[in-house]
Amino acid sequence: MRPGGRIQAAAEVLEDILSRHQPAASALQDWGKRHRFAGSGDRAAIGTLVYDVLRRRLSLAAQMGSDAPRALALGAAPRALGLSVAEVIAVCDGSPHAPAPLSDDEQGRLAAGLQGDVAAHVAADIPEWVMPSFARAFGDRAVAEGRAMAERAPIDLRVNTLKATREKVLAALAKLGAVPTKLARFGVRIPAPEGAAKSPHVEAEAAHGKGWFEVQDEGSQIAAALAGARPRQQVLDLCAGAGGKTLALAAAMQNSGQVYAYDSDKGQLRPIFERLQRAGVRNAQVLEGGNRGALEALGPRFDTVLVDAPCSGSGTWRRKPDAKWRLKPEALAARQAEQRDVLTLASGLVKPGGRLAYVTCSVLPEENVDQVAWFLGTCPGFTLVPLGEVWREAIGSEPPVSADGSAETLLLTPASHGTDGFFVASFKRNV
């Protein structure tokens, strides 16, 4: 396909997403089924353009003076496809499968970029109703934090220390431009692609098949490390999902002790079995998904309980940009209720002297510091362990500055740390 065809295709996919409220992944898949002549490179470029639009939907609409799919696709095309403005204008010539020629106004707006003062939420490319939460978390850096979440994300990998070293993985993936992560001790990063280039399929690499690494954002790696799991402990990953943090915990425990994996959704838990086998994990026990009674029957036996709580996912918006436009206030309220429920459940499973790590992939204070305050007020047997102490114990270096300025908890963000948005709070059970 020619570049004009890719722009037109992206506009058609965006129509399905914005007008018919179809998830981005489904809309792209459906378009591919209807246009089987499109090669893998074409589909990747179209997907890149669509996701770049969704990341910067509001600022693109302000630039182009319209939120129509055509206008958004045109506005994002130079950066997403690696084309000059003149090249975008030239390929939109009205030929078969290409967009109609640009009007004088469209050409001028495309060349000028975003002009003048715009509302803070437009500049940050986040929903207007979320802006007060960003301002509360980040103060005068709220727009900068939002803009960083509108950029493409790198691919981060966690080296499986049960089978490999970081040096070994870096050598195996040197051809992909792999470099060490800055904060996570066992992290490897493959930079985000530019223009129409697509990210490499790292799970097709032989090193992945051998169990040398897992795909895991650096922020997620840090959150798992800060849980503080050690060899010979009894550890619970309470909201294990597909098991990414379970694998990290098992490696930190050096395959000794016991790490239990539980999730309320057995379907989410299903992929963990293959991942455990590939990683060479021998100290994991997968509990029956959704069987809360059996979980509660274990009682307060755990040295460490990791709660990777259900949340808005606002910290992952650069990877899942359509999710930020689907988030509604009522959904946020529902996540908050779920967080309090899982914290209450977790509190009964930590033994005296044990630790409870509360983690979200959110940057919203309603899901983070507000829940910490609620938990401390509800469970007086627990105290908050300061970030510096937790970091030095788990990682052995001085901690970074939290994006919200807190000295007690840690908020990681793309703008401040180059990671996805993650929040971590550590509690100790005293009685």
Salt bridges, closest charged atoms under 4 A:
ASP16 OD1 - ARG20 NH1 2.58
ASP16 OD2 - ARG34 NH2 3.70
ASP42 OD1 - ARG6 NH2 2.90
ASP52 OD1 - ARG55 NH1 2.73
ASP52 OD2 - ARG152 NH2 2.82
ASP105 OD2 - ARG109 NE 3.21
GLU106 OE1 - ARG70 NH2 2.88
GLU145 OE2 - ARG141 NH1 2.70
GLU151 OE1 - ARG79 NH2 2.30
ASP156 OD1 - ARG189 NE 2.73
GLU205 OE1 - LYS175 NZ 3.01
GLU214 OE1 - ARG275 NH2 2.96
GLU214 OE2 - ARG278 NH2 3.03
ASP217 OD1 - ARG318 NH2 3.87
ASP217 OD1 - ARG319 NH2 2.98
GLU218 OE1 - ARG189 NH2 3.32
GLU274 OE2 - ARG270 NH1 3.22
GLU296 OE2 - ARG292 NE 3.42
ASP303 OD1 - LYS351 NZ 2.64
ASP308 OD2 - LYS245 NZ 2.79
ASP322 OD2 - ARG326 NH1 2.69
GLU338 OE1 - ARG335 NE 2.92
ASP341 OD2 - ARG292 NH1 2.87
ASP370 OD1 - ARG136 NH2 2.41
GLU389 OE2 - ARG355 NH2 3.95
GLU393 OE1 - ARG230 NH2 3.90
GLU393 OE1 - ARG355 NH2 3.24
GLU398 OE1 - ARG392 NH1 2.99
ASP420 OD1 - ARG318 NE 2.89
ASP420 OD2 - ARG319 NE 2.78
